[in-house]
Amino acid sequence: MNAASTRPLAIVSGGSRGLGFETAKALAQQGFDLALIAKDAARLTSAAEAIHAASIANPINISTFACDLEQPHLVRELIDSINQSLPTAQLLILAHGVMSEKMSKTLKTNDAEWRRVMAINLDSVFQLVNGIAPAMADARNGRVIIFSACLGRMSGPGNAGGLAPYRISKAGVNALVRNLAHETGLGARGFLVDAICPNHSRTDMGGADAPRSAEEGAATAIWLATRTFDSAGTTDAQKITGVLWEDNQIVPW
């Protein structure tokens, strides 16, 4: 990345495809430089090339980082590399994740499947936030946005059985977001943290028959990344952080 760049930096995990790619592509149009994280180096390169091609009128800097987020030691190496090579990010958007096996009920899930889903969906989320977000909080100008799921709610359709590792990992993400928001002043110090439910979108995970496009699934993340925030504001959209959002509205959890 060009050290002289005056554009703000957005770090996007899962940036090579699906919701992460669509979020990154939209943020490029908003004037952000990008750091994309994904497991597949070739797909990362292709994603960066596609975003560059769509941004010819407004050239941006894109850095790519290939990492298997299931491996905790590799995540820490990734964090060190990002912190050493890039300026402090203004956005950290975590859009990576995996679904658990269809028959992964609590009494039938094995250790390997539980560990795989938790490592990717929750543990790596903690590590990336823990390793990258402190500088953002210190700068009093940072936003963390994590793709969660309504299946991780404690209300509504939330933890109603089945897909246990996935549902519980997303419930953990929702709890992490709420806890961190309270620890950092609920936005009063210039640092925001939120979760979103993208709803059922057409991605590799969501499948080709999902009712929403990936662009529609990413829309709330882009809104959160660019909304005007004022902790003394008069509307939820202006003053609330540390919650789960769906279609720009707070979802009870």
C-alpha positions as CSV (number, residue, x, y, z in Angstrom):
1,M,0.0,0.0,0.0
2,N,1.2,3.5,-0.8
3,A,2.3,5.0,2.5
4,A,1.4,8.5,1.1
5,S,-2.2,7.7,0.6
6,T,-4.6,10.0,2.3
7,R,-7.6,7.7,1.9
8,P,-8.9,5.9,5.0
9,L,-8.2,2.2,5.2
10,A,-10.9,-0.6,5.4
11,I,-9.8,-4.1,6.4
12,V,-12.3,-6.7,5.1
13,S,-12.1,-10.4,6.0
14,G,-13.8,-12.8,3.6
15,G,-13.0,-10.2,1.0
16,S,-12.4,-12.6,-1.9
17,R,-16.1,-13.5,-2.5
18,G,-19.7,-13.1,-1.4
19,L,-20.7,-10.6,1.2
20,G,-17.1,-9.5,2.0
21,F,-16.3,-8.9,-1.7
22,E,-19.4,-6.9,-2.2
23,T,-18.7,-4.8,0.9
24,A,-15.2,-4.2,-0.2
25,K,-16.2,-3.2,-3.7
26,A,-18.7,-0.7,-2.4
27,L,-16.2,0.8,0.1
28,A,-13.7,1.3,-2.7
29,Q,-16.4,3.4,-4.4
30,Q,-16.7,5.4,-1.2
31,G,-13.0,6.3,-1.3
32,F,-11.5,3.7,1.0
33,D,-8.2,1.9,0.5
34,L,-8.6,-1.8,1.2
35,A,-6.8,-4.7,2.9
36,L,-8.5,-7.9,1.9
37,I,-8.2,-11.1,3.9
38,A,-9.2,-14.6,2.7
39,K,-7.9,-18.2,2.7
40,D,-7.4,-18.6,-1.1
41,A,-4.6,-16.4,-2.4
42,A,-5.6,-16.8,-6.1
43,R,-9.2,-15.7,-5.4
44,L,-7.9,-12.8,-3.4
45,T,-5.8,-11.6,-6.4
46,S,-8.8,-12.0,-8.7
47,A,-11.0,-10.0,-6.3
48,A,-8.4,-7.2,-6.0
49,E,-8.1,-7.1,-9.8
50,A,-11.9,-6.9,-10.1
51,I,-12.2,-4.0,-7.6
52,H,-9.3,-2.2,-9.3
53,A,-11.1,-2.6,-12.6
54,A,-14.3,-1.1,-11.2
55,S,-12.4,1.8,-9.7
56,I,-10.4,3.1,-12.7
57,A,-11.9,6.6,-12.2
58,N,-10.8,6.6,-8.6
59,P,-7.7,4.5,-8.2
60,I,-7.2,2.9,-4.8
61,N,-4.6,0.9,-3.0
62,I,-5.4,-2.7,-2.2
63,S,-3.4,-5.0,-0.1
64,T,-4.1,-8.8,0.1
65,F,-3.4,-11.2,2.9
66,A,-4.0,-14.9,2.5
67,C,-4.6,-16.7,5.8
68,D,-6.4,-19.8,7.1
69,L,-8.4,-18.3,9.9
70,E,-9.0,-21.7,11.4
71,Q,-5.4,-21.7,12.7
72,P,-4.9,-19.4,15.7
73,H,-1.2,-19.0,15.2
74,L,-1.6,-18.0,11.6
75,V,-4.2,-15.4,12.6
76,R,-1.7,-13.8,15.0
77,E,0.9,-13.8,12.3
78,L,-1.6,-12.1,10.0
79,I,-2.3,-9.5,12.6
80,D,1.4,-8.7,13.1
81,S,1.8,-8.4,9.3
82,I,-1.1,-6.0,9.0
83,N,-0.1,-3.9,12.0
84,Q,3.5,-3.6,10.8
85,S,2.7,-2.8,7.1
86,L,-0.4,-0.7,7.1
87,P,-1.7,2.5,8.8
88,T,-4.4,2.3,11.4
89,A,-7.6,1.2,9.8
90,Q,-10.8,3.3,10.1
91,L,-12.9,0.2,9.4
92,L,-12.6,-3.4,10.4
93,I,-15.3,-5.5,8.7
94,L,-15.3,-9.2,9.4
95,A,-17.4,-11.0,6.8
96,H,-15.7,-14.5,6.9
97,G,-17.5,-17.5,8.3
98,V,-18.6,-21.1,7.7
99,M,-21.8,-23.0,8.2
100,S,-21.9,-26.1,10.3
101,E,-22.9,-29.5,8.9
102,K,-26.7,-30.0,8.5
103,M,-27.0,-32.7,11.2
104,S,-24.8,-30.9,13.7
105,K,-27.2,-30.9,16.6
106,T,-25.7,-30.4,20.0
107,L,-25.9,-34.1,21.0
108,K,-24.6,-35.3,17.6
109,T,-21.8,-32.8,16.8
110,N,-18.3,-34.2,17.1
111,D,-15.3,-32.3,18.6
112,A,-13.7,-31.7,15.2
113,E,-16.9,-30.0,13.7
114,W,-17.5,-28.0,16.8
115,R,-13.9,-26.8,16.9
116,R,-13.8,-26.0,13.2
117,V,-16.9,-23.7,13.3
118,M,-15.9,-22.0,16.5
119,A,-12.4,-21.4,15.4
120,I,-13.5,-19.6,12.2
121,N,-16.7,-18.0,13.3
122,L,-15.8,-16.9,16.8
123,D,-12.2,-17.4,17.8
124,S,-10.7,-15.7,14.8
125,V,-13.2,-12.8,15.1
126,F,-12.0,-12.3,18.7
127,Q,-8.3,-12.4,17.6
128,L,-8.8,-10.0,14.7
129,V,-10.7,-7.5,16.9
130,N,-8.3,-8.0,19.8
131,G,-5.2,-7.5,17.6
132,I,-6.3,-4.8,15.2
133,A,-9.0,-2.7,16.9
134,P,-7.0,-1.3,19.9
135,A,-5.2,1.2,17.6
136,M,-8.6,2.1,16.1
137,A,-10.0,2.7,19.6
138,D,-6.9,4.8,20.6
139,A,-7.4,6.9,17.5
140,R,-11.0,7.5,18.5
141,N,-12.0,7.1,14.9
142,G,-12.8,3.4,14.2
143,R,-15.7,1.2,13.3
144,V,-15.9,-2.6,13.7
145,I,-18.7,-4.3,11.8
146,I,-19.1,-8.1,12.1
147,F,-21.4,-10.2,9.9
148,S,-23.4,-12.3,12.3
149,A,-26.8,-14.0,11.8
150,C,-30.3,-13.9,13.1
151,L,-29.8,-17.6,13.9
152,G,-27.5,-16.3,16.7
153,R,-30.3,-14.3,18.3
154,M,-31.6,-15.4,21.7
155,S,-35.1,-14.4,20.6
156,G,-37.3,-14.9,17.5
157,P,-35.8,-17.6,15.2
158,G,-32.5,-17.6,17.1
159,N,-31.3,-20.6,19.1
160,A,-34.3,-22.9,18.3
161,G,-32.3,-26.1,17.7
162,G,-30.1,-27.6,15.0
163,L,-27.0,-26.2,13.4
164,A,-25.6,-26.0,16.9
165,P,-22.0,-24.9,16.3
166,Y,-23.1,-22.2,13.8
167,R,-26.0,-20.8,15.9
168,I,-23.9,-20.8,19.1
169,S,-20.9,-19.2,17.4
170,K,-23.0,-16.4,16.1
171,A,-24.6,-15.9,19.5
172,G,-21.0,-15.5,20.8
173,V,-20.3,-12.9,18.1
174,N,-23.4,-11.0,19.2
175,A,-22.3,-11.1,22.8
176,L,-18.7,-10.0,21.9
177,V,-20.1,-7.0,20.1
178,R,-22.3,-5.9,22.9
179,N,-19.6,-6.4,25.5
180,L,-17.0,-4.5,23.5
181,A,-19.3,-1.6,22.8
182,H,-19.8,-1.2,26.6
183,E,-16.1,-1.5,27.3
184,T,-15.4,1.3,24.8
185,G,-18.0,3.9,25.8
186,L,-20.9,3.0,23.5
187,G,-19.6,5.2,20.8
188,A,-18.9,8.3,22.9
189,R,-15.2,7.9,22.4
190,G,-15.4,7.7,18.6
191,F,-15.2,3.9,18.4
192,L,-18.2,1.9,17.2
193,V,-18.8,-1.8,17.1
194,D,-21.9,-3.5,15.6
195,A,-23.1,-6.8,14.2
196,I,-25.3,-7.3,11.2
197,C,-27.7,-10.0,10.0
198,P,-27.4,-10.0,6.2
199,N,-30.4,-12.3,5.8
200,H,-30.4,-15.2,3.4
201,S,-28.2,-14.0,0.5
202,R,-26.9,-15.6,-2.7
203,T,-23.4,-16.6,-1.8
204,D,-21.5,-19.8,-1.7
205,M,-22.9,-20.4,1.8
206,G,-26.4,-19.1,1.1
207,G,-26.8,-20.9,-2.2
208,A,-28.1,-19.9,-5.6
209,D,-31.7,-19.9,-4.6
210,A,-31.5,-17.4,-1.7
211,P,-33.9,-14.5,-2.0
212,R,-31.4,-11.7,-1.6
213,S,-28.4,-10.8,-3.8
214,A,-25.0,-10.5,-2.2
215,E,-25.2,-6.8,-2.8
216,E,-28.4,-6.6,-0.8
217,G,-26.9,-8.7,2.0
218,A,-23.9,-6.3,2.2
219,A,-26.0,-3.1,2.2
220,T,-26.4,-2.7,6.0
221,A,-22.7,-3.1,6.5
222,I,-22.0,-0.3,4.1
223,W,-24.5,1.9,5.8
224,L,-23.0,1.2,9.2
225,A,-19.5,2.0,7.8
226,T,-20.6,5.4,6.5
227,R,-23.5,6.5,8.7
228,T,-23.3,9.7,10.7
229,F,-23.0,8.9,14.4
230,D,-23.7,11.1,17.4
231,S,-24.0,9.5,20.8
232,A,-26.3,12.4,21.7
233,G,-28.4,12.0,18.6
234,T,-32.2,11.7,18.5
235,T,-32.6,8.5,16.5
236,D,-31.4,4.9,17.0
237,A,-29.6,5.1,13.6
238,Q,-27.7,8.2,14.9
239,K,-26.8,7.2,18.4
240,I,-26.9,3.4,19.0
241,T,-23.9,1.0,18.7
242,G,-23.2,-2.4,20.2
243,V,-26.3,-4.1,18.7
244,L,-27.4,-6.4,15.9
245,W,-28.8,-4.7,12.8
246,E,-30.9,-5.9,9.9
247,D,-31.9,-3.7,7.0
248,N,-30.6,-0.6,9.0
249,Q,-32.9,-1.5,11.9
250,I,-32.0,-2.9,15.4
251,V,-33.0,-6.5,15.8
252,P,-34.0,-7.7,19.3
253,W,-31.6,-10.4,20.4
